[in-house]
């Protein structure tokens, strides 16, 4: 597994940020992490990035335990927070050079950097200082720096913040493209349409607890079998506002997490759904995610 989380707990004194979350993200899988403010999403991402130490549990990136092999784990990872901090006195190209030196990149990194700048429309800003860039341009630089060392796992916290429509399309296309080559993604966002469009698996957190963890294709099938035609937004509110019944998939429900490892892999074109489709049950899934 590219990302493995087992019984993750994080507390701050008497405050429980995350209470017993467990999930896996296979190569090529895109996991959507959703929940209200304060649900534990950013805490989970920061722990996976090695910024926070778990109170309890095991977290691993590409088979490397973050507790015992932190350097190897972080080398295989890219984390782009919701408000990435750049070096204001470095140019866009100098950020690429800094990342290449940090990760010990050698042959081929300049070509990848040039390609990323072209893809994210940064070429004209090559020599601009980061402190002079707009919020959206800074977001693009951070994303490109994250992709540069070809990580096996990518964590994105609100990746569309500040992006214009073209930037949004480019960002979404990049996630799909890298997933198809085997990169594992965790995408945290309040934009449920983004999660529904892209993600192969859904993880819902609320007040630190895991309410649902299920493949999107299986979730749609289960809802359809129960006669429920819900959008992801409807399901989200039903779960997080306490109106769910026994069949909604709270942690421990047999319908939420019984995925075999063979079924956790790359996204298929048919099952991930087209942008703008409002109902999860409307799309037919011709193959497993």
C-alpha positions as CSV (number, residue, x, y, z in Angstrom):
1,X,0.0,0.0,0.0
2,X,1.2,3.5,-0.8
3,X,-0.5,4.9,2.3
4,X,-1.5,2.8,5.4
5,X,-3.2,4.1,8.5
6,X,-4.0,1.8,11.4
7,X,-5.9,2.8,14.5
8,X,-4.7,6.4,14.3
9,X,-5.5,8.5,17.5
10,X,-4.4,12.1,18.1
11,X,-5.3,14.0,21.3
12,X,-4.3,17.4,22.6
13,X,-4.7,17.2,26.4
14,X,-8.4,16.3,26.9
15,X,-9.3,17.2,23.3
16,X,-9.7,14.3,20.9
17,X,-8.8,15.3,17.4
18,X,-8.9,11.9,15.8
19,X,-10.2,8.7,17.5
20,X,-9.2,5.4,15.9
21,X,-9.1,6.1,12.1
22,X,-8.0,3.2,9.9
23,X,-7.7,3.2,6.1
24,X,-5.4,2.4,3.2
25,X,-4.7,4.0,-0.2
26,X,-3.4,1.7,-2.9
27,X,-1.3,2.8,-5.9
28,X,-3.5,4.6,-8.3
29,X,-6.3,5.1,-5.8
30,X,-7.8,8.6,-5.0
31,X,-9.2,8.8,-1.6
32,X,-11.6,11.7,-0.8
33,X,-11.3,12.9,2.8
34,X,-14.4,14.9,3.9
35,X,-15.9,16.2,7.0
36,X,-17.1,19.4,8.7
37,X,-14.7,21.9,10.2
38,X,-12.9,20.3,13.1
39,X,-13.5,16.7,11.9
40,X,-9.8,15.8,12.0
41,X,-9.0,16.0,8.3
42,X,-6.0,18.4,8.5
43,X,-4.8,16.6,11.7
44,X,-4.8,13.3,9.7
45,X,-2.9,14.9,6.7
46,X,-0.3,16.5,9.0
47,X,0.3,13.2,10.8
48,X,0.7,11.4,7.5
49,X,3.2,14.1,6.4
50,X,5.2,13.5,9.6
51,X,4.5,17.0,11.0
52,X,2.4,15.6,13.9
53,X,3.2,12.5,16.0
54,X,0.3,10.2,16.6
55,X,-0.8,9.6,20.1
56,X,-1.4,6.0,19.1
57,X,-1.5,4.0,15.9
58,X,0.8,3.2,12.9
59,X,1.1,5.3,9.8
60,X,3.2,4.3,6.8
61,X,4.1,5.7,3.4
62,X,5.1,3.3,0.6
63,X,5.8,0.6,3.3
64,X,7.9,2.9,5.5
65,X,6.7,3.5,9.0
66,X,6.7,7.2,9.8
67,X,7.9,6.5,13.4
68,X,10.9,4.3,12.5
69,X,11.7,5.4,9.0
70,X,10.7,9.0,8.8
71,X,13.1,10.1,6.1
72,X,12.3,7.2,3.7
73,X,8.6,7.8,4.3
74,X,8.8,11.5,3.6
75,X,10.9,11.0,0.5
76,X,8.1,9.0,-1.0
77,X,5.5,11.7,-0.2
78,X,4.3,15.1,-1.3
79,X,2.1,17.3,1.0
80,X,0.5,20.5,-0.3
81,X,-1.4,22.2,2.6
82,X,-4.4,24.5,2.2
83,X,-2.1,27.5,2.5
84,X,1.3,26.5,1.3
85,X,4.2,28.7,2.4
86,X,6.8,29.6,-0.2
87,X,10.0,31.5,0.2
88,X,9.1,35.0,-0.7
89,X,12.7,35.9,-1.8
90,X,13.1,33.0,-4.1
91,X,11.9,32.9,-7.7
92,X,9.7,30.2,-9.2
93,X,12.6,28.5,-10.8
94,X,14.7,28.8,-7.6
95,X,11.9,26.9,-5.8
96,X,12.3,24.0,-8.3
97,X,16.1,24.1,-7.8
98,X,15.6,24.0,-4.0
99,X,13.3,21.0,-4.2
100,X,15.6,19.1,-6.5
101,X,18.5,19.7,-4.1
102,X,16.4,18.7,-1.1
103,X,15.4,15.4,-2.6
104,X,18.7,14.7,-4.3
105,X,17.3,14.8,-7.8
106,X,19.7,14.4,-10.7
107,X,19.1,13.5,-14.3
108,X,15.7,14.6,-15.7
109,X,14.5,17.0,-13.1
110,X,15.0,20.1,-15.2
111,X,12.9,18.6,-18.0
112,X,10.1,17.7,-15.5
113,X,10.3,21.2,-14.0
114,X,9.9,22.8,-17.4
115,X,7.0,20.5,-18.3
116,X,5.3,21.3,-15.0
117,X,5.7,25.0,-15.5
118,X,4.2,24.7,-19.0
119,X,1.3,22.6,-17.7
120,X,0.4,25.0,-14.9
121,X,1.0,28.1,-16.9
122,X,4.0,29.3,-14.9
123,X,6.5,29.9,-17.7
124,X,6.1,33.6,-17.8
125,X,6.6,33.7,-14.0
126,X,9.8,31.8,-14.1
127,X,11.9,34.6,-12.7
128,X,9.2,36.2,-10.5
129,X,9.7,36.3,-6.8
130,X,7.2,34.1,-4.9
131,X,6.3,37.1,-2.7
132,X,5.1,38.9,-5.8
133,X,2.7,36.1,-7.0
134,X,-1.0,35.9,-6.6
135,X,-2.6,33.4,-4.3
136,X,-3.5,31.1,-7.3
137,X,0.0,31.3,-8.7
138,X,1.6,30.5,-5.4
139,X,-0.8,27.4,-5.2
140,X,0.4,26.3,-8.6
141,X,4.1,26.6,-7.6
142,X,3.5,24.5,-4.5
143,X,1.7,21.9,-6.5
144,X,4.5,21.7,-9.1
145,X,7.1,21.4,-6.4
146,X,5.1,18.6,-4.9
147,X,5.0,16.7,-8.2
148,X,8.7,17.3,-9.1
149,X,10.3,14.4,-7.2
150,X,7.6,12.0,-8.5
151,X,6.2,10.9,-5.2
152,X,4.4,7.6,-4.6
153,X,1.8,9.3,-2.4
154,X,0.4,12.8,-2.6
155,X,-1.7,14.6,0.1
156,X,-3.7,17.6,-1.1
157,X,-5.6,19.8,1.4
158,X,-8.1,22.0,-0.5
159,X,-6.0,21.9,-3.7
160,X,-8.3,24.2,-5.7
161,X,-8.0,27.2,-3.4
162,X,-7.2,30.4,-5.4
163,X,-7.2,28.7,-8.8
164,X,-9.0,30.1,-11.8
165,X,-11.2,27.8,-14.0
166,X,-8.2,26.8,-16.2
167,X,-6.1,26.1,-13.1
168,X,-8.9,24.0,-11.7
169,X,-9.2,22.0,-14.9
170,X,-5.4,21.5,-14.9
171,X,-5.3,20.5,-11.3
172,X,-8.0,17.9,-11.7
173,X,-6.4,16.5,-14.9
174,X,-3.0,16.2,-13.1
175,X,-4.6,14.2,-10.3
176,X,-6.2,11.8,-12.8
177,X,-3.0,11.5,-14.9
178,X,-0.7,10.8,-11.9
179,X,-3.2,8.3,-10.5
180,X,-3.2,6.4,-13.7
181,X,0.6,6.0,-13.4
182,X,0.3,4.6,-9.9
183,X,0.4,7.6,-7.6
184,X,-1.8,7.3,-4.5
185,X,-3.8,10.5,-3.6
186,X,-5.6,11.7,-0.5
187,X,-7.7,14.8,-1.4
188,X,-9.3,16.7,1.4
189,X,-11.9,19.3,0.3
190,X,-15.1,20.9,1.3
191,X,-16.0,20.9,-2.4
192,X,-18.0,17.7,-2.6
193,X,-18.4,18.0,-6.3
194,X,-14.6,17.6,-6.6
195,X,-14.6,14.5,-4.4
196,X,-17.5,13.0,-6.4
197,X,-15.9,13.7,-9.7
198,X,-12.4,12.4,-9.0
199,X,-12.3,10.0,-6.0
200,X,-12.4,6.2,-6.1
201,X,-12.9,5.9,-2.3
202,X,-14.6,8.0,0.3
203,X,-13.6,8.6,3.9
204,X,-16.0,10.7,6.1
205,X,-14.8,12.0,9.5
206,X,-16.9,13.8,12.0
207,X,-15.7,15.0,15.4
208,X,-12.6,12.9,15.1
209,X,-14.5,9.7,14.4
210,X,-14.6,7.7,11.2
211,X,-18.2,7.5,10.0
212,X,-17.7,5.9,6.6
213,X,-14.9,4.4,4.6
214,X,-16.0,2.8,1.3
215,X,-15.2,2.5,-2.4
216,X,-17.4,4.9,-4.3
217,X,-18.5,2.2,-6.7
218,X,-19.6,0.0,-3.8
219,X,-21.3,2.9,-2.1
220,X,-23.4,3.7,-5.2
221,X,-24.3,0.1,-5.6
222,X,-25.3,-0.2,-1.9
223,X,-27.4,3.0,-2.0
224,X,-29.1,1.9,-5.2
225,X,-29.9,-1.5,-3.6
226,X,-31.5,0.3,-0.7
227,X,-33.6,2.4,-3.1
228,X,-31.6,5.6,-2.2
229,X,-30.7,8.0,-4.9
230,X,-28.6,10.5,-3.1
231,X,-26.0,13.0,-4.1
232,X,-22.8,13.0,-2.2
233,X,-24.0,16.2,-0.5
234,X,-27.2,14.5,0.7
235,X,-25.2,11.6,2.0
236,X,-22.7,13.9,3.7
237,X,-25.5,15.8,5.6
238,X,-27.3,12.6,6.5
239,X,-24.2,11.2,8.1
240,X,-22.7,14.2,9.8
241,X,-26.0,15.7,11.1
242,X,-26.9,12.5,13.0
243,X,-29.8,11.4,10.8
244,X,-28.2,8.2,9.6
245,X,-29.8,4.9,10.3
246,X,-28.0,1.6,10.9
247,X,-27.3,1.1,7.2
248,X,-25.3,4.3,6.7
249,X,-21.9,2.8,7.3
250,X,-20.6,4.0,10.6
251,X,-17.3,2.5,11.6
252,X,-17.8,-1.1,12.3
253,X,-20.7,-1.5,9.9
254,X,-20.0,-4.4,7.6
255,X,-21.1,-2.4,4.6
256,X,-18.4,0.3,5.0
257,X,-15.0,-1.2,4.9
258,X,-15.0,-4.7,3.6
259,X,-12.7,-4.1,0.7
260,X,-10.2,-6.7,-0.4
261,X,-6.7,-5.4,-1.3
262,X,-7.2,-6.5,-4.9
263,X,-10.1,-4.1,-5.3
264,X,-8.4,-0.9,-4.0
265,X,-6.4,-0.1,-7.1
266,X,-6.4,2.4,-9.9
267,X,-9.4,4.5,-10.9
268,X,-11.4,3.4,-14.0
269,X,-12.8,5.9,-16.4
270,X,-16.4,4.7,-16.1
271,X,-16.8,4.6,-12.4
272,X,-15.4,8.0,-11.3
273,X,-18.2,10.0,-12.9
274,X,-18.4,13.1,-15.1
275,X,-18.2,16.6,-13.7
276,X,-21.6,18.1,-13.1
277,X,-23.4,14.8,-12.4
278,X,-25.6,15.5,-9.4
279,X,-26.7,12.1,-8.3
280,X,-24.3,9.3,-7.2
281,X,-26.7,6.6,-8.2
282,X,-27.2,7.9,-11.7
283,X,-23.8,6.6,-13.1
284,X,-23.3,2.9,-14.0
285,X,-20.1,1.2,-12.9
286,X,-18.8,-1.2,-15.5
287,X,-15.7,-2.3,-13.5
288,X,-14.4,-2.1,-10.0
289,X,-12.5,1.0,-8.8
